[in-house]
Amino acid sequence: MNNFPQDAAAPAQFDDLKADGPIDASDLNLDVILDVPVALSLEVGRTRMPIRNLLQLNRGSVIELERGAGEPLDVYVNGTLIAHGEVVVINDRFGVRLTDVVSPSERIRRLR
């Protein structure tokens, strides 16, 4: 049993939500999210294989991918495709040169 008198309870009051129309990008303050870390991953290609073949892999095994040599790789942020690119080498390190960036409207369409 609670110790609150019945007449002390009142319904909560909220202001009406206002529909101001579309958000203008120039009105957004992105400073609050600029330091949020995201997971960036690059996909060279994919393949499917039975577990039997997977268990037989060892050092020196070659896995053939469905994507051909020279085709662009996919760049994902938190699992969402955002761009395509090509592998480059800079000072003995691998990097990616973006060749195509997926438009925001295309990214939203792919989420559906």
matplotlib code that plots the C-alpha trace (Angstrom):
import matplotlib.pyplot as plt

x = [0.0, 1.3, 1.3, 0.2, -3.3, -5.6, -6.2, -2.4, -2.1, -2.8, -2.4, 0.9, 0.7, 2.8, 3.1, 1.8, 4.4, 5.0, 5.6, 8.1, 8.6, 11.8, 15.0, 17.5, 21.0, 22.5, 20.5, 22.1, 24.9, 26.9, 29.6, 27.9, 28.5, 31.8, 33.8, 31.4, 33.4, 32.0, 33.1, 34.5, 35.0, 36.1, 34.8, 36.9, 34.5, 32.4, 32.0, 30.0, 31.4, 30.4, 31.7, 33.7, 35.7, 36.1, 37.6, 40.2, 41.6, 45.2, 48.1, 48.5, 44.9, 43.3, 39.7, 38.2, 35.8, 32.9, 34.3, 36.9, 40.4, 40.2, 36.6, 36.0, 35.7, 32.8, 33.2, 30.8, 30.2, 28.4, 27.2, 25.8, 27.3, 28.6, 31.1, 33.1, 36.9, 40.1, 43.1, 46.2, 49.6, 51.0, 54.3, 54.1, 50.6, 47.3, 44.7, 41.5, 40.8, 37.1, 35.8, 32.1, 30.1, 26.6, 24.1, 22.2, 18.9, 20.3, 21.6, 18.1, 16.5, 18.8, 17.7, 14.2]
y = [0.0, 3.5, 6.4, 9.0, 10.6, 10.0, 13.8, 14.5, 12.7, 14.7, 13.9, 15.1, 18.2, 18.4, 21.2, 20.5, 19.3, 21.8, 20.7, 23.3, 21.6, 20.1, 20.6, 22.9, 21.5, 24.9, 24.9, 21.7, 21.9, 18.7, 19.6, 17.4, 14.2, 15.0, 13.0, 9.9, 6.9, 4.7, 1.3, 1.6, -1.6, -2.4, -5.3, -6.7, -9.4, -12.3, -16.0, -18.9, -22.3, -25.4, -25.9, -28.9, -26.7, -24.0, -26.5, -27.6, -24.1, -23.6, -21.3, -20.7, -21.6, -19.3, -18.3, -17.2, -14.2, -13.3, -9.9, -9.6, -8.1, -4.4, -4.0, -1.4, -2.5, -1.4, 1.0, 0.5, 2.7, 0.8, -1.8, 0.8, 1.1, 4.7, 4.5, 2.5, 2.8, 1.3, 0.0, 2.2, 2.0, 5.0, 4.8, 1.0, 1.1, 0.2, 2.9, 3.4, 6.1, 6.8, 6.6, 7.0, 8.1, 6.8, 9.7, 10.2, 9.4, 6.2, 5.2, 5.8, 3.7, 0.8, 0.8, 0.0]
z = [0.0, -0.8, 1.7, -0.8, -0.4, -3.4, -3.9, -4.3, -7.7, -10.8, -14.5, -16.0, -18.2, -21.4, -24.0, -27.5, -30.0, -32.8, -36.4, -37.6, -41.0, -42.4, -40.5, -42.2, -42.2, -41.4, -38.1, -36.9, -34.3, -34.9, -32.4, -29.8, -31.9, -33.6, -31.0, -31.0, -32.1, -34.9, -36.3, -39.8, -41.8, -45.3, -47.3, -50.1, -50.9, -49.7, -50.2, -48.8, -48.0, -46.1, -42.6, -43.9, -46.2, -43.5, -41.1, -43.7, -44.0, -42.9, -43.5, -47.2, -48.1, -50.7, -50.4, -53.6, -53.3, -55.6, -56.3, -59.1, -58.7, -59.4, -58.3, -55.6, -52.0, -49.8, -46.9, -43.9, -40.9, -38.1, -40.6, -43.1, -46.6, -47.0, -49.8, -52.3, -52.7, -53.8, -51.8, -51.8, -50.1, -48.3, -46.5, -46.2, -44.8, -46.5, -47.0, -49.0, -51.6, -51.8, -55.3, -54.7, -51.6, -51.1, -50.9, -47.6, -49.4, -50.8, -47.3, -45.9, -48.7, -48.0, -44.3, -45.3]

ax = plt.figure().add_subplot(projection="3d")
ax.plot(x, y, z, "-o")
ax.set_aspect("equal")
plt.show()
